Amino acid sequence: MNKTLHTRRQFLRTSLLGGAVAWSVPVFLERTFFTLDALAADSMAPTGKDEPILVILQLAGGNDGLNTLVPFADDAYHRTRPGIAIKNPLKLNEAVGLHPRLTGLRQLYDDGHLGIVQGVGYPNPNRSHFRSTEIWQTASDAQKAEAHGWIGRYFDACCKGADPSVGVSIGAQTPQAFAAAEPKGISFSNPEQFRFASEKTSDPAAAEEFYRNTTEQASDANAGASIGMLQGPGGGTGDTMDFLRRTALDAQMSSDKVLEITRKSKASVSYPPGNLANSLNLVARLIGGGLPTRVYYVGHGGYDTHTNQAGSHDRLMGELDAALAAFTSDLKSQGNFHRVALMTFSEFGRRVAENGSGGTDHGAAAPLFVMGGAVKPGLYGTAPSLTNLHDGDLVHNVDFRSVYATVLKNWLKVPVEPILHRAFPTIGFI
């Protein structure tokens, strides 16, 4: 028998089954542990300790792409946005430039580590935050609902036998992108709270109570959550089997390692204040500490700028840039920058014309960023026309699933069609 698999099987039996001996073990629990033990032996997936790592950054609320990647040379931009047009962008060429607060991203672009994909969207765009976020999270067609997330399908297809921490979401809610037939991935805002959760699973009754309370809290949070922090419908609900996989296995096997890393590791650079910077700081520490995670997921909220956009969007761009600059410096100091690719996305862009409240309303296509040591710099796709519109919206020229296909095929090195259900053309940023 392969020694690595044998060791892993022993670990599963020792840490989970061995700990369960003290219980009065129900038949369903015993059966589930043996099933998990068998799954672990099926294959050993590559881990984030020595393989490429993907970081997904959601700009929640609908980022205004036209004031992020500014078409300053287009008269239509200034004509339709007399109050909020950016006057002094950081020019990338004679047609477009970055928002003036994105100085760190501009430096990344000049250094050859930032790709910008223009005009990203999907056919039949939906202006609902919830539905459009769901479409992006599940990589589905606008007319068809999909139960599982695109990262969840990656876990199912390519990560059998992987550690539960193959996916880590920084936040209280598991993103729908992680939803899978065989749930994997862990979510936490604070590693100490994650540890507290694991201790609640030390006996079956407490575990059931903890799961029930957690599910109710997630439901309440979803019902009253601000759209600025939306990640999409949570992927953490399910039956008892789902609970055992997501809570018992995840917490028991992962929390000690997460705590060990976060308690010992420190950032090698100074991070700015703010939730996004705190999240990326934690991600960098987990990467530097050797957590075997392939996909990290973080969010930055507040992009639903219907009123007084100028000040709020300027602030968001500054927060985004400062956090990404610190994260980049930290990864470089670790020697891990070449192993990490970070991709941004937002559920949609904003309309071309500003509204009567000094803001912008829900739109469609927008740019996204891909950054990392192995990223090929440049502008990809074609800048969408500001006059040839569909109901006031930009018309996309790059399907977002082409971005996903590129990341899957060229970065994570896995087949695309089992995950996205069909082939999509790839883009040259990796």
N, C-alpha and C positions, 0 to 999 in steps of 0.2 A: 504493500500500500504506500502511496505517496506520503512521505513523512510530514509535509506541511498540512495535508488534509487530515492525517491521523492526529496531528497536534491540535488542529482546530476542532475536530470532533471531540477530543478529550476535553478541551476547554469548555465547549458547550455543555457536555455532560457534567463536568465538575462544577461549573459556575451556576448552571441553571438546574439541572436535574438533581445534582448533589444537594443544592440548597433547598430543593423541594421535598427532600426525604423527610424533613422535620414536619412537613405539612401532613394533613390527612388528604392525600392527593386524589382529586376527582379523576375519573377515567378520561374526560375530555381534555383535562390539563396534561395528563401523561401523554395522551395521543398527540397533542399539539407539540410538545417538546420533542417527541421522536420525529415528527414531521419536520420541524425546524432543523433538527440534527441531520436529517437526510438531505435537506436542501443545502445545508452548509457544505456537504460533501460533493454536491453536484459539480461545482466548479469554483475556482478561485479567481475572482475578478481582479484586474489591475487596481492598485490603490493610489491614493493621492500622495503617498510617501515618496513615490519615485516615478509617477506618471503625470501627464498634463492635468491641470486643475482648471475648472470653469467657475467663474463667479458671475452670477446673474444679478444685476441691479435694476430693480423696478422703480421708475419714476412715476409714482402713483398719482392719478388725478387727470392726466392728459397734458403732457408737457408741450408748450408752444414751440414747435420746431422752427418756425420762421424767425423767432427771436433768439434761438439757440444757434442755428446755422443761418446766418443773416444774408439774404439775397440783396445786398446793399446797392448793386448796380441796376436793379430792376425798378423802373419808375412806378410800376403797379404796387410794389411793396410800400413805398412812401405815400402814394396817393390813397391807398386803402387803410393805412395806419398813421394818420396825421399826428396822433397823440402819443403812440407807443412805439413807433419805429426806432430801431437802434441807430444812433447817428455815428458812432465811432467803433465799429466792429474791428476785431483782430483779423486783418485780411489774410486769407489763404491763397487767393488768386484775384483776378480782376473782377470776379463776379460775386463771390461769397466770402464771408468771414465769420469767425466765432464771436459769441457774446463777449463784451469786454471783460467780464469777470472770469472768463475761462482761460486765464493766462497759463495755468499749469497744463491744461489740455493742449493749448497752442504749443507749449514747449515739447510735450510728448509728440505732437505731430511733426515738429521740426526735427526732433531726435529720431524719427522713424518708427514710432511705436503706437501710433493712433490711426485707425481706419474709421472713416465716416461713411456710412451707407445712407444715401439720400432717397427720399420719396418712398419710405417703407410703409406698407399697409397690406390690405387684403381685399379681394372682390366683395362687392355688396357691403360696404362698411357699416358698422352699427355704432350709433352715437351714445348708447347706454354704457356708463362706466362698467357696470356689472357684467353685461353680456360681452362687451369688447374685451374686458380683462379675461373672461372665461375663454374666449376664442384664442387669445394670445397664450394663455396658460396651457391649453389643451392642443394647440396647433390644429384646430378643426376648421372646417368650412363655416361660413357665417350662417348657413341654413341648417346646419347639423350639430346637435349637441354631442359631446364626447365625454364619457365618464372619467377617463384617466388623463392625467397630464402628460405632456411630452417628455418631461424628465422622468416621470413615473414609468412610462413605457420604456425609456432607456434603462432604468433599473431592472424592469422585468426581463428585457431582452438580453442585457449584457452584464448584469451585476448579481447573478445568482451566486450565493456563497460569500458575498461581500459583507463586511462589517455593517452593522446598522447605521453607523455614521458615514456611510458612503455619500449621503446627502445631508447637509446641515442648513437649516433655515434659521436666521437670526430674527426672532420675533415670537410673539405668543401664539401665532396662528400658522399652521402648516399651509403653505400655498397649494392651490389646486394643481400647479405644475408637478407636484410630487405625488399626486394621487396615482395609485398603482394597483394592479390585481394582487400582487404580493407586496404589501406596504413596506417601504424602507424609508430611511431618513429620520432625522430627529430635529426638533424645533425647540429653541429656548431663547429667551432674552438675557437671562442671567444664569451662568453655569451653577451658581449656588442653589437657585430655585430648581434647576434640573436635577441636582443631587437630592433635594428635598422630595421631588416627585418619585425618585427611585426608591427612597426609603419607605414611601407609602405603599410600595408593592411587596412588602416583606411577608404578607399573608393574604390569602385569597379574598377574605371579606374586605380588608382595607383596600386591596387593589381594586375591587369592584366599585367601592365607594369613591376612591380617587378618580377612577375613569368616569363614573357618572357625573361627579362634580366638575371635572375638567370639560366634559362634553357640554354640560349646561352653561358653563362660563363662556366657552367658545361660541355657543349659540347666542348668548346674550350680547357678546362683543360684536358678533356679526350684525345683529339687529340694530345696534346703536352706533356702529363704528363710523368714523369720519371717512369720507371718500378719499381724503388726503392720504390715508394709510392703508387703503384697500389692497389686499393681495389676491383677492378672489375667494370663491367659496373654499372653505377649509377642506383638507383631505384627511382629517383625523377622525371622522366618524366611522362607525361600523359596529359589527357584532362582537361577541366575546373573543372569538378567534382573532379578530383584528386588534382588539385590545391587547391580547397576549403578545402578539407580534410587535405592536407599536410601543407598548408600555413596559411589559416585563422584560422582553428581550432587549429593546433599545436602551432602557434605563440601566438595567443590570450590567450590560456589556459595555456601555459607552460613557456613563456618567463619571466613573472613576478616572478614565483616561482624560476626558474633557477637563475635569477639575485639576488633575495632575498638571496638565499643560498650562491652563490659565493661571494657576497659582505660582508656577515656576517661571513662566515666560513673561517678558516685558517688551514693550515696543522699543525698537531701536531708534525711533524718531519721535518727535513731539507731534501729537495729533491735535487738531483744533477742537473746540467744544462742539457738541451737537450729536444727535442720535445717529446720523449716518456715519460720522467719523468714529463714534464708539463701536458701531457694528463692524466697520472695516478694520478697526484696531483689533477687535476680537478675532475676526477672520484671519488676519495676518499672524496673530499669536498661535492660532490653531494650525495654520500651515507651517509656521516655523517650528512648532513643537512636534510635527510629524503625525498629526491625526490623519487617518487614511481616507480622507474625504475627496471625492472627485468633483462634486458640485456643491457650491455654497450659494445661498440665496439671501439677498438683503434688499431692503426697501427704503425709499426716500419719499416722503409724502408732501402734500400741499400744492400740487401742480394744477388744481382746478381753479384757474385764475379768471373768473367771470368779471370781477370788479377790481379796479385799481391795480392792474397787473404790473405796471412798471416797477414799483417798489418791491412787491412780493417776488416777482420773477428774478429781479436782480439779486435779491437775497438768496433765493434758491440756487441760482447759478454760482454764487460765491461759496455757499455751503458745499455744493457738489464738487466744485473745483478744488477747494482746500482739502476736503476729505480724500479725494482721489490722488491728489499730489502727495499727501502724507502716506497713503497706502502704497503708492508706487515707490516712494523712497524707502519705506520699510521693507518691501519685497526685495528691492535691489540690495539693501544692506544684508539681508538674509542669504542672498544668492539664489533666490527663488523667482525672480522676475521673469525669467525665461520660461518657467513652468506654468505660469498663470496667464489666462486670458479672461478679461472682464468685459461683459457685454451689457449695455443698457437697453431698456425698452420702456415704452409708455403705451397705455392702451389705445391712445390715438393722439393726433396733434390738435391744433386749434384751427378755427376758420381763418381765412385770409384777412378779412376785414375786421377791424376792431368794432366792438359794440358800443352802445351808448353809455356804458358805465366805466369806460376806460379799461376794459378788459377784452377777453376773447371767449368765444363759445366753442362747444365741442366740434371737432373737425374730423379729419381722417388721416391722411398720410403725414409722415414726419421722419426726420433723420434719427439714426441711432449711432452710438459709438461702440467700437471694439478696440480695446487697448491691451497691450502686453508685450513682453520681450520678443515674441515670435510673430507679432502682427505685422503685416505689410502695410505701410502707411499709404494714405491717399484718400481721394474722394471716389466712392463707388456708386453706381447707379447714375441716373440723370436727374438733375434738379427739376422738380415738377413745375409746370407752367402756373403762373399766378393769374392768368386770364382765361385759360381753357379749363374751367372748373366744372364740377358736378355738384349742383345744388349749393354752390358757394364753397365747396371743399376742394382741396388739392386731390388730384388723381394719382394714385400710387403707380410706381413703375417697377418696384421690387416687392415681391411677395415675401412677407416676414418668414415664411417657412424655408425660403432659400437661405436666409441667414442661419436658421436652425440647422439646415442640411449641411452648410459649410462647417459649422461648429462640430456637428456630429462626425462628419466624414473626415475632415482635415485636422481637427484638433483632438477630439476624443477617440478618433480612429475606430469608429463602429459603423456598421451598415445603416443606411438611412431608411430604407423602405419599411422594415419591421417597426420602426418608431413613428415615422410620419405617414405611413400607409401608402405612400407613393413617392416617386422620385421628384426632386426639385433641382433646378440648376444651382450650382454652387457659385460663390463669389470669391474674388481673389484676395481677400484680406488675410487669409491664412493659407 
